[in-house]
Amino acid sequence: MLVPVTPDLLVQFIPSPSQGVWHLGPLPIRGYALCIIAGIIAAIWIGERRWVARGGKSGEVSDVAVWAVPFGVVGGRIYHVITDNHLYFGANGHPIEALYIWRGGLGIWGAIALGAVGMIIGSRLRGIKLLPMLDACAPGVLIAHALGRWGNWFNQELFGKPTDLPWALKIDPQYRPDGYEDYATFHPTFLYEFLWCVLAFFVVIWIDRRLRLGHGRVLALYVMAYTLGRGWIETLRIDNVQLNDVLGLRLNVWTSIVLFALASAYFFWAGRKGLGREESVYHKPPLADDAGETSDSSAV
């Protein structure tokens, strides 16, 4: 039930930040950007540990990330602009603002798609097999998702339907969408996705350790875990995106359903084929003095 603003409603809630930008002289420091950067650093650190444990060389995940990260940021922005094009090219839009990435707005599906292209390029340049690299890095991307979602908290964006639950998120009046001006607290979907991604991270790591997955099955498991949570969280959101309703569901819900089905099909197909963990992560073995540590004891 939707509950309008009352004094009793405001007794318990999660507050939104009083500001999302701080200035060091003329330099703006944005909470959204800090969360994205923290997520990238965490994903690279986790990926490095897993890569070395699989037989790769220390530093190679960082080398591949030099390609994957900028490709992913561009892809995420392109997806956002396409699916929310009315914000920039509508009657009151300003097309130049499509380039203002520091204001927020990254679509995860575009980030993953072009980020994967960057990983393909980086892996080829290093003589690395792509699937082992993707398997090593995939769990860390869940932590990147989790940390990046706190950027939505700083921006007071992408929250859910009005609610009076004790963990409801208070949204300032200027950030409430049309039709919801009389409601002060909403579902904190950023928090739901943060918790889901952290839980999914540990589940994926646990399954990988037990089954010693390879040939892209960790990546498939990551996609399955993320889309399973994203699908139901998406149904709570009220932000007005382009293609907001496709056969009764938001576009991102359909995307989650399709990707979950494809990832599940590959995961079980590869399992039936008996595709275990790769013996080598390189197309050609690295030189002896370049070989990294290979002990599974350091794996995340």
Salt bridges, closest charged atoms under 4 A:
GLU60 OE2 - ARG126 NH2 3.75
ASP63 OD2 - ARG126 NH1 3.56
ASP84 OD2 - HIS80 ND1 3.15
GLU97 OE2 - ARG103 NH1 3.51
ASP172 OD1 - LYS170 NZ 3.95
GLU193 OE2 - ARG149 NE 3.16
ASP208 OD2 - ARG50 NH2 2.94
ASP208 OD2 - ARG54 NH2 3.33
ASP208 OD1 - ARG277 NH2 2.86
GLU234 OE1 - ARG230 NE 2.83
GLU234 OE1 - ARG237 NH1 3.58
GLU234 OE2 - ARG250 NE 2.88
ASP239 OD1 - ARG237 NE 3.01
ASP239 OD2 - ARG250 NH2 3.23
GLU278 OE2 - HIS215 ND1 3.65
ASP296 OD2 - ARG212 NH1 2.81
